[in-house]
Amino acid sequence: MKKIIKISFVVAVLALVSLGCEKEGDQIVVSSNPASPVLATTGGTYVFTEAEENSDWVTFEWSAADFGFLAATNYTVQFDAAGNNFAEPKIVGARRTWNSRLPSGK
């Protein structure tokens, strides 16, 4: 009788273990060659002046990042003083879109 109970217990445990190991959907894999966003704004050095304080300053546009799957990407535009090598950058735009218009007064 004890032998039948032990065998039944082992069979029940094996059945539960085999049923609990099901694949739960597709796995997301990053592309082997992901594409980084490319900034398409002309120029490279910008100078803020008080005369342009209330006008639109510049519009940054970039291509979308491509990781090989649809990802919720957040793009950030940073500025820093010349020669500071982004040691203390200021974030002036964070978007999920592919462009950012920055008024000069910001």
Secondary structure, DSSP 8 states (H G I E B T S, - for coil): -HHHHHHHHHHHHHHHHHHT----S------SS-B---B--S-S-----GGGTTSEEEEEEB---B-SS-----EEEEE--TTSTTSS-EEEEEESSSEEEEETT-
